[in-house]
Amino acid sequence: MNILITGSASGLGYNAGINLAREGYHVFLTTENDKQLEVLNDKVKNMDNIDTFKLDITNKNDLKKLEKKDIDILISNAAVGYGGSIIDIDTEKFRHSYEVNVLSNFELIKKVINKMIEKGNGKIIIMSSIISNIPIPFFGIYAGTKASITMTGKCLRKEIKAINKNIKVCIIEPGLYKTGFNRFMIENKYNEETIFKDFYDSIRNLENEILDFSAKKKNRAWFPCPDRDPAAGIAAGRKRKGNLNFVFPPSKDGEYIVDL
């Protein structure tokens, strides 16, 4: 079984790939650029069932590489994130976030899922974020993209279910994993020139209240995750069957639930 994971140079994507390869799956790990690919190749050089290649999902020539790949499971994980106030953040970063996190991700999904429809089976796993459900200050741009990909993924799920119930569309909404990606957003969310600079303490208190509330939330499809690697668990079929959302909130004190 062939599994393609985008944005797998590090963090959740890399972790899922390593775990799935150890379980015997053939895994394609991809990176946005050649520099990341060199580092990744060195990390996985002793693992026979991992292949790597550059896949910038915004690059149409890179997407053409998928035409020769037989993909059984896609973990759509590539994303960018910019912290900062909605009124402070540069418009180009706003545009780039939607280009990568929404438009390019679904361009990728379209290419893969059409081949799954031809085969009659497959699984699409969309990596969204818990932040798509919770308005946290200074993460509005990222939250907006993840809310968009979550809802679009839900619609895709219903569309595909109407024509083939053997093709699954799952959405993972992770909580606060300690990855380089999350760390970058957290460390860069406050602009020294922002009009909010005198209100940081009250904003942090509000963030803590939101995180505490999210940890206690029990409605709809919020499932705590005992597995260190939810993406690998769902790809391998260990998690709940069906087309539900899988949401992994942070612990009740707002700390990271997994340190990768």
C-alpha positions in Angstrom: 0.0 0.0 0.0 1.4 3.4 -1.1 1.0 6.4 1.2 1.8 10.0 0.1 2.4 12.6 2.8 2.9 16.2 1.8 4.8 18.7 4.1 6.7 15.8 5.7 10.1 17.4 6.2 9.4 17.5 9.9 6.7 17.6 12.5 3.4 15.6 12.2 4.0 14.7 8.5 7.5 13.3 9.1 6.4 11.5 12.3 3.5 9.9 10.5 5.7 8.8 7.7 8.3 7.1 9.9 5.7 5.3 12.0 3.8 4.0 8.9 7.1 2.9 7.3 7.9 0.9 10.4 4.5 -0.8 10.1 5.5 -2.0 6.6 3.7 0.6 4.4 5.5 2.1 1.4 5.6 5.8 2.1 6.3 8.8 -0.1 7.7 11.7 2.0 7.8 15.1 0.2 9.3 18.5 0.9 8.7 22.0 -0.4 12.2 22.6 -1.6 15.5 20.9 -2.4 17.3 22.1 0.8 14.6 20.4 2.9 14.9 17.3 0.7 18.6 16.9 1.4 18.0 17.0 5.1 15.1 14.5 4.8 17.1 12.1 2.7 19.8 12.0 5.3 17.3 11.3 8.0 15.6 8.4 6.2 18.6 6.9 4.3 18.4 3.6 6.2 14.7 3.0 5.6 14.1 0.9 2.5 10.3 1.5 2.2 10.5 5.3 2.1 10.9 7.3 -1.1 11.3 11.0 -1.1 10.9 13.8 -3.7 10.3 17.5 -3.9 6.6 18.4 -4.1 5.8 22.1 -3.9 2.0 21.9 -4.0 1.8 25.4 -5.5 4.0 24.3 -8.4 2.0 22.7 -11.3 5.2 21.0 -12.7 5.7 19.4 -9.3 2.1 18.2 -9.2 2.6 16.5 -12.6 4.9 14.1 -10.8 1.9 12.5 -9.2 0.6 11.3 -12.6 3.1 8.4 -12.4 2.4 7.6 -8.8 -0.1 5.0 -7.6 -1.4 6.5 -4.3 -3.7 4.5 -2.0 -3.7 7.0 0.9 -3.0 10.7 0.8 -2.2 12.6 4.0 -2.6 16.2 2.8 -0.4 18.0 5.4 1.5 20.8 3.6 0.7 24.3 5.0 2.0 27.7 5.9 1.2 29.8 8.9 1.7 33.4 9.8 0.9 34.7 13.3 -0.2 38.3 13.8 -3.2 40.5 14.0 -5.6 40.5 11.1 -5.3 44.3 10.9 -1.5 44.2 11.0 -0.6 41.2 8.8 0.7 41.9 5.3 -1.9 41.3 2.6 0.5 39.2 0.6 0.9 36.8 3.5 -2.9 36.7 3.7 -3.1 35.7 0.0 -0.2 33.3 0.2 -1.8 31.5 3.2 -5.0 30.8 1.2 -3.1 29.9 -1.9 -1.1 27.1 -0.1 -3.5 26.0 2.7 -6.7 25.9 0.6 -6.4 26.2 -3.1 -3.2 24.2 -3.7 -4.2 21.5 -1.2 -7.4 20.9 -3.1 -5.6 21.0 -6.4 -3.4 18.2 -5.0 -6.5 16.3 -3.7 -8.3 16.5 -7.0 -5.3 14.9 -8.8 -5.1 12.1 -6.3 -8.8 11.4 -5.8 -9.6 11.2 -9.5 -7.2 8.2 -9.7 -8.8 6.7 -6.6 -12.2 7.0 -8.3 -10.8 5.0 -11.3 -9.4 2.3 -8.9 -12.6 2.2 -6.8 -11.0 2.8 -3.4 -8.7 5.1 -1.4 -8.4 7.3 1.5 -7.9 11.1 1.8 -6.7 12.4 5.1 -6.8 16.2 5.4 -4.7 17.8 8.1 -6.7 20.8 9.4 -6.4 22.3 12.9 -8.3 22.6 16.1 -8.0 26.4 15.5 -10.6 26.1 12.7 -13.2 25.8 15.5 -11.8 28.2 18.1 -11.1 31.9 17.5 -7.7 32.5 19.1 -6.4 36.1 18.8 -3.4 36.6 16.4 -4.0 33.4 14.6 -6.9 34.6 12.5 -5.4 34.2 9.1 -4.3 30.6 9.7 -7.6 29.8 11.4 -9.5 31.1 8.4 -7.6 28.8 6.0 -8.1 25.8 8.2 -11.8 26.5 8.7 -12.1 26.7 4.9 -10.3 23.4 4.3 -12.3 21.7 7.0 -15.7 22.8 5.5 -14.6 22.1 1.9 -13.3 18.7 3.0 -16.7 17.9 4.6 -18.5 18.8 1.4 -16.0 16.6 -0.6 -16.7 13.8 1.8 -20.4 13.9 1.1 -19.9 14.2 -2.7 -17.5 11.2 -2.8 -19.8 9.1 -0.6 -22.6 9.5 -3.1 -20.6 7.8 -5.8 -18.2 5.4 -4.0 -18.4 4.5 -0.3 -14.9 2.8 -0.6 -13.2 6.1 -0.8 -12.9 7.8 2.6 -12.3 11.4 3.4 -11.1 12.1 6.9 -10.3 15.4 8.6 -7.8 15.6 11.4 -7.9 18.7 13.6 -4.8 18.5 15.9 -4.4 20.5 19.0 -1.2 22.2 20.1 1.6 19.9 19.1 5.1 21.2 19.8 6.5 21.3 16.2 8.8 23.8 14.5 5.8 25.0 12.5 3.7 25.9 15.6 6.7 27.3 17.4 7.3 29.7 14.5 3.7 31.0 14.5 3.7 31.4 18.3 7.0 33.2 18.5 6.1 35.6 15.6 2.5 36.4 16.4 3.2 39.8 18.1 4.5 42.7 16.0 6.5 45.2 18.0 4.8 48.0 16.1 1.2 46.8 16.6 -1.4 48.8 18.3 -2.0 45.8 20.6 1.5 46.0 22.2 0.1 47.5 25.5 -2.5 44.8 25.8 -0.4 41.6 25.6 -1.1 40.5 29.2 -4.9 40.6 28.8 -4.6 38.9 25.4 -2.6 36.1 26.9 -5.2 35.6 29.6 -7.9 35.4 27.0 -5.9 32.8 25.1 -5.5 30.7 28.2 -9.3 30.9 28.8 -10.0 29.7 25.3 -7.6 26.8 25.5 -9.0 25.7 28.8 -12.5 25.8 27.3 -11.4 23.8 24.3 -10.0 21.1 26.5 -13.3 20.6 28.2 -15.5 20.7 25.1 -17.4 17.5 24.6 -19.8 18.1 21.7 -20.0 16.6 18.2 -16.8 14.9 17.0 -14.2 15.9 19.6 -12.2 12.8 20.5 -9.2 12.8 22.8 -6.2 11.2 21.2 -4.2 8.6 23.2 -2.1 7.9 20.1 1.1 10.0 19.7 0.5 9.9 15.9 -3.2 10.4 14.9 -2.4 10.6 11.2 -0.6 7.3 11.1 -3.3 5.7 13.2 -6.1 6.8 10.9 -4.1 5.9 7.8 -3.5 2.4 9.1 -7.1 2.0 10.1 -6.6 1.8 13.9 -8.9 4.8 14.6 -12.7 5.0 14.4 -14.1 3.9 11.1 -16.3 6.1 9.0 -16.1 9.7 7.8 -16.0 11.6 11.1 -13.8 14.5 12.0 -11.0 13.6 14.4 -10.2 16.4 16.8 -7.4 16.3 19.4 -7.7 19.2 21.8 -4.8 20.3 24.1 -4.7 19.2 27.7 -6.8 21.0 30.2 -4.0 23.3 31.3 -3.4 24.4 27.7 0.0 22.6 27.4 1.1 20.7 24.3 -0.2 17.1 24.3 2.6 15.8 22.2 6.2 16.9 21.9 7.6 15.9 18.5 
